Amino acid sequence: MKRWRECAGTFAGFLEARIGQRYRALHNQEAMTVTGEKIREALKAAPFKPFRLHLADQRKLDVFHPEFAWVLPNRRHVLVVSPIDQDTTETIDVGLVVSLSPLPDNASNNRAA
C-alpha cells in the first residue's frame, strides 16, 4: 500500500512505476541508447559486418547485407528486408531497438543452407 501512495495515488501511476523498475532491471542503460545514427554507422561500416537488431518485444532481425536495411531520413525508422523472402519488409521504430550485436562470421553461410 505504501507504493500506491508514492505514485500519486493512481493505479496507472503505480503500474507505470513498477513496470519501469522491472524494465530498468532487465535492460541496462547502455543498451537503450541505440539511435538511427548508430544503425546507419553499422550499415556504412567498411568492411560491412552483418549484425542483429534486438527489439523490445524480444524479436531479432538480422541484417546480412547493407542493402537489406535503410535508416529513413527522419532517423526514427528503419526499413529491414527479410533475407528469406525479399518481398517482405518491416518498418521498425528506432525507439524499439534495444541493442545491436554482430553476427558470427558463419551466419551468412547458415542462412543460405
Number of C-alpha atoms within 10 A of each C-alpha: 6 7 12 15 12 12 16 11 13 12 12 12 16 17 13 12 16 13 12 12 11 10 11 11 10 9 13 11 10 9 12 15 13 17 17 22 13 14 22 17 12 19 23 12 12 8 8 13 17 20 21 15 21 18 18 14 9 9 9 14 17 22 23 21 15 17 10 16 21 18 21 13 9 8 16 15 20 21 16 22 22 17 18 9 8 10 8 10 14 13 14 15 15 20 15 17 26 21 19 19 11 13 15 11 10 8 13 16 9 8 10 8 5
